[in-house]
Amino acid sequence: MPIDWMHFQTSRPIAQLLVAMSPEDAIIFFKKYVSLYTITIVKNLWNP
């Protein structure tokens, strides 16, 4: 299955959490969430 690197969707609980946060906290949280997601994907691609 090809990987779509251009689109990203959070789970519903993460989206609800982001909406409940202040904009500043949501930005910080989202950046860390995407970073962790990216690291996990890369690790799984290099170490199947």
Backbone as CSV, one residue per row, in Angstrom:
resi,resn,N_x,N_y,N_z,CA_x,CA_y,CA_z,C_x,C_y,C_z
1,MET,0.846,-1.173,0.000,0.000,0.000,0.000,0.900,1.248,0.000
2,PRO,0.674,2.166,-0.913,1.486,3.390,-0.936,1.193,4.281,0.268
3,ILE,2.194,5.030,0.675,2.044,5.930,1.812,1.726,7.325,1.294
4,ASP,0.698,7.915,1.835,0.300,9.273,1.470,0.947,10.229,2.461
5,TRP,2.038,10.865,2.045,2.773,11.771,2.922,2.175,13.172,2.955
6,MET,1.177,13.439,2.135,0.645,14.792,2.006,-0.563,15.052,2.908
7,HIS,-1.133,14.005,3.490,-2.334,14.176,4.306,-2.123,13.552,5.683
8,PHE,-2.716,14.175,6.661,-2.560,13.728,8.045,-3.883,13.950,8.747
9,GLN,-4.342,12.962,9.483,-5.601,13.100,10.205,-5.416,12.562,11.623
10,THR,-5.834,13.345,12.596,-5.756,12.886,13.979,-6.959,12.007,14.284
11,SER,-6.871,11.321,15.397,-8.030,10.569,15.876,-9.043,11.558,16.460
12,ARG,-10.254,11.109,16.635,-11.290,11.971,17.213,-10.910,12.443,18.626
13,PRO,-10.386,11.558,19.505,-10.012,12.038,20.843,-8.927,13.125,20.822
14,ILE,-7.961,13.001,19.919,-6.920,14.030,19.816,-7.532,15.339,19.323
15,ALA,-8.413,15.254,18.338,-9.076,16.463,17.825,-9.891,17.138,18.930
16,GLN,-10.588,16.354,19.721,-11.385,16.925,20.820,-10.481,17.572,21.872
17,LEU,-9.363,16.957,22.134,-8.406,17.512,23.085,-7.864,18.844,22.572
18,LEU,-7.507,18.903,21.291,-6.998,20.140,20.709,-8.026,21.268,20.790
19,VAL,-9.271,20.950,20.536,-10.332,21.963,20.588,-10.512,22.488,22.010
20,ALA,-10.299,21.638,22.999,-10.494,22.045,24.396,-9.334,22.896,24.923
21,MET,-8.198,22.880,24.235,-7.015,23.619,24.686,-7.059,25.074,24.224
22,SER,-6.228,25.871,24.862,-6.023,27.229,24.359,-5.287,27.116,23.028
23,PRO,-5.417,28.115,22.156,-4.700,28.045,20.876,-3.191,27.844,21.047
24,GLU,-2.603,28.510,22.013,-1.158,28.383,22.231,-0.777,26.968,22.643
25,ASP,-1.528,26.396,23.587,-1.246,25.031,24.035,-1.516,24.021,22.923
26,ALA,-2.560,24.261,22.139,-2.895,23.342,21.046,-1.780,23.311,20.003
27,ILE,-1.196,24.455,19.707,-0.098,24.513,18.736,1.095,23.701,19.241
28,ILE,1.451,23.901,20.490,2.579,23.167,21.080,2.301,21.667,21.075
29,PHE,1.108,21.295,21.538,0.737,19.884,21.592,0.749,19.259,20.197
30,PHE,0.159,19.954,19.223,0.070,19.404,17.874,1.446,19.209,17.262
31,LYS,2.336,20.154,17.455,3.697,20.009,16.923,4.388,18.788,17.516
32,LYS,4.219,18.571,18.813,4.829,17.401,19.454,4.160,16.108,18.989
33,TYR,2.851,16.160,18.814,2.096,14.991,18.339,2.553,14.587,16.940
34,VAL,2.689,15.551,16.040,3.135,15.272,14.676,4.571,14.754,14.688
35,SER,5.409,15.341,15.522,6.794,14.896,15.617,6.863,13.439,16.064
36,LEU,6.124,13.084,17.083,6.102,11.703,17.567,5.557,10.765,16.495
37,TYR,4.512,11.182,15.822,3.919,10.388,14.744,4.948,10.145,13.637
38,THR,5.646,11.189,13.244,6.642,11.090,12.182,7.784,10.160,12.586
39,ILE,8.275,10.303,13.796,9.354,9.435,14.290,8.906,7.982,14.283
40,THR,7.693,7.722,14.700,7.166,6.360,14.738,7.067,5.779,13.330
41,ILE,6.567,6.557,12.385,6.448,6.081,10.998,7.830,5.778,10.428
42,VAL,8.775,6.669,10.605,10.122,6.473,10.066,10.781,5.244,10.683
43,LYS,10.637,5.077,11.981,11.221,3.897,12.648,10.633,2.611,12.074
44,ASN,9.320,2.609,11.862,8.663,1.417,11.333,9.058,1.134,9.894
45,LEU,9.346,2.175,9.131,9.779,1.964,7.750,11.202,1.406,7.693
46,TRP,12.049,1.872,8.570,13.455,1.444,8.559,13.679,0.149,9.321
47,ASN,12.792,-0.189,10.229,12.936,-1.407,11.041,11.634,-2.207,11.012
48,PRO,11.298,-2.776,9.860,10.016,-3.507,9.772,9.981,-4.746,10.648
